[in-house]
Amino acid sequence: MFLDLPIGIENPVERVYAIRSNMQALKGSYQPILALGILAAMGAGPKLLQDQLLAMLARNATAVMTNVPGPQQPLYLCGGAIDSLMFWVPQSGDIGMGVSILSYNNEVQFGVATDRKLCPDPDKVIERFVPEFEKLLLATLLAPWPWDTPPSADEVERAVLGAPA
């Protein structure tokens, strides 16, 4: 789905709520159904059609981001606990950045993949993440509380990352 990002909003809490509002509007629209239909048709069509449709879709996007809620208990392989999980968001065409967010065993993993021509130093994106997240957390904690008791850490994570309840 194509999500308009509110890059002009300086306040991090307002920005999160604007993103959440935009996502809620998208989820209630026909865009997810149309996107699934287009992808299904692409997969069934000839490679030439797939390439042309993919190029058309890529022209309308600059980044791909996905948030996947994973299992919140440890998984095991051959008797050993799996420490962490990670995946990379699919990228193609001229899309310059892919961001993947995966929660697993009460931890969150972030991955960033970039096109070197469009974003030659992805470390700068990663370096900005923690300060921006801390700014958002501080702004949230300092904001007026609309509830009687403070939210739990899980509720804050769901509000910030948009994870399901």
C-alpha positions as CSV (number, residue, x, y, z in Angstrom):
1,M,0.0,0.0,0.0
2,F,1.2,3.5,-0.6
3,L,1.3,5.5,2.7
4,D,1.7,9.3,2.7
5,L,4.3,10.1,5.4
6,P,3.8,13.3,7.4
7,I,7.4,14.5,7.0
8,G,6.4,18.1,7.7
9,I,5.3,17.4,11.3
10,E,8.0,18.2,13.7
11,N,6.3,16.9,16.9
12,P,7.1,13.2,17.1
13,V,3.9,12.2,18.9
14,E,1.8,14.1,16.3
15,R,3.8,12.5,13.6
16,V,3.1,9.0,14.9
17,Y,-0.6,9.7,15.3
18,A,-0.7,11.1,11.7
19,I,0.9,8.0,10.4
20,R,-1.5,5.8,12.4
21,S,-4.4,7.8,11.1
22,N,-3.1,7.5,7.5
23,M,-2.7,3.7,8.0
24,Q,-6.1,3.3,9.4
25,A,-7.6,5.1,6.4
26,L,-5.6,2.9,4.0
27,K,-6.7,-0.3,5.8
28,G,-10.3,0.7,5.4
29,S,-9.9,1.5,1.7
30,Y,-9.9,-0.6,-1.4
31,Q,-6.1,-0.2,-1.8
32,P,-5.1,-3.4,0.0
33,I,-7.6,-5.5,-2.0
34,L,-6.5,-3.8,-5.3
35,A,-2.8,-4.3,-4.4
36,L,-3.4,-8.0,-3.7
37,G,-5.3,-8.4,-6.9
38,I,-2.6,-6.7,-8.9
39,L,0.1,-8.8,-7.3
40,A,-1.8,-12.0,-8.0
41,A,-2.4,-11.0,-11.6
42,M,1.3,-10.2,-11.9
43,G,2.3,-13.6,-10.6
44,A,0.1,-15.3,-13.1
45,G,1.1,-13.2,-16.1
46,P,4.1,-13.4,-18.4
47,K,7.5,-12.0,-17.2
48,L,7.2,-9.0,-19.6
49,L,3.9,-8.0,-17.9
50,Q,5.4,-8.5,-14.5
51,D,8.4,-6.3,-15.3
52,Q,6.2,-3.5,-16.6
53,L,3.8,-3.6,-13.7
54,L,6.6,-3.7,-11.2
55,A,8.3,-0.7,-12.8
56,M,5.0,1.2,-12.7
57,L,4.5,0.4,-9.0
58,A,8.2,1.2,-8.1
59,R,7.8,4.7,-9.7
60,N,5.2,5.5,-7.1
61,A,7.3,4.5,-4.1
62,T,10.5,5.6,-2.5
63,A,10.7,3.1,0.3
64,V,9.2,-0.1,1.5
65,M,8.5,-0.8,5.2
66,T,6.9,-3.7,7.0
67,N,6.2,-4.5,10.6
68,V,5.7,-8.2,11.3
69,P,4.6,-9.4,14.8
70,G,6.5,-12.6,15.4
71,P,6.2,-15.2,18.2
72,Q,6.6,-13.8,21.6
73,Q,8.0,-16.9,23.1
74,P,11.3,-18.5,22.2
75,L,11.5,-20.9,19.3
76,Y,13.9,-23.8,19.2
77,L,15.8,-25.6,16.4
78,C,17.4,-29.0,17.2
79,G,17.0,-28.3,20.9
80,G,18.7,-24.9,20.9
81,A,16.9,-21.6,21.5
82,I,16.8,-19.2,18.5
83,D,18.3,-15.9,19.8
84,S,16.8,-13.6,17.2
85,L,14.9,-13.6,13.9
86,M,15.3,-11.3,11.0
87,F,13.9,-10.9,7.5
88,W,14.4,-8.4,4.7
89,V,11.6,-6.6,3.1
90,P,11.3,-7.3,-0.6
91,Q,12.8,-4.5,-2.8
92,S,13.0,-4.1,-6.5
93,G,13.0,-1.4,-9.2
94,D,14.1,2.0,-8.1
95,I,13.0,1.7,-4.5
96,G,15.8,3.2,-2.5
97,M,15.1,1.8,1.0
98,G,13.6,-1.2,2.7
99,V,12.9,-1.2,6.4
100,S,11.9,-4.3,8.2
101,I,10.6,-4.5,11.8
102,L,10.1,-7.8,13.5
103,S,9.1,-8.5,17.1
104,Y,10.3,-11.8,18.6
105,N,10.5,-13.1,22.1
106,N,9.7,-9.6,23.6
107,E,12.4,-7.9,21.5
108,V,12.2,-5.9,18.3
109,Q,14.7,-6.2,15.4
110,F,15.1,-3.5,12.8
111,G,16.7,-3.9,9.4
112,V,17.6,-1.4,6.8
113,A,18.5,-2.1,3.2
114,T,19.3,0.7,0.8
115,D,20.3,1.3,-2.8
116,R,23.9,2.7,-2.6
117,K,23.2,5.1,-5.5
118,L,20.2,6.6,-3.7
119,C,21.3,6.2,0.0
120,P,25.1,5.6,0.0
121,D,25.4,5.7,3.9
122,P,22.6,3.7,5.5
123,D,24.5,3.8,8.8
124,K,23.3,7.4,9.1
125,V,19.7,6.2,9.0
126,I,20.5,3.7,11.7
127,E,22.4,6.2,13.8
128,R,19.3,8.5,13.8
129,F,16.9,5.8,14.9
130,V,17.7,5.6,18.6
131,P,17.7,9.4,19.2
132,E,14.4,9.7,17.3
133,F,12.8,6.8,19.2
134,E,14.1,8.3,22.5
135,K,12.6,11.7,21.5
136,L,9.3,10.1,20.7
137,L,9.3,8.1,24.0
138,L,10.2,11.2,26.0
139,A,7.5,13.3,24.3
140,T,5.0,10.5,24.9
141,L,5.9,10.4,28.6
142,L,5.7,14.1,29.0
143,A,2.4,14.5,27.1
144,P,-0.8,14.8,29.1
145,W,-2.1,11.3,30.1
146,P,-5.5,10.6,28.6
147,W,-5.9,7.5,30.9
148,D,-6.2,6.9,34.6
149,T,-3.2,4.7,34.9
150,P,0.0,4.7,32.7
151,P,0.1,2.2,29.9
152,S,2.2,-1.0,30.1
153,A,5.3,-1.3,28.1
154,D,3.4,-3.6,25.7
155,E,0.7,-1.0,25.2
156,V,3.3,1.7,24.4
157,E,5.0,-0.6,21.9
158,R,1.7,-1.4,20.2
159,A,0.9,2.3,20.1
160,V,4.3,3.3,18.7
161,L,4.8,0.3,16.3
162,G,1.1,-0.2,15.4
163,A,1.3,-3.9,16.4
164,P,-2.0,-5.7,16.9
165,A,-3.5,-5.7,20.4
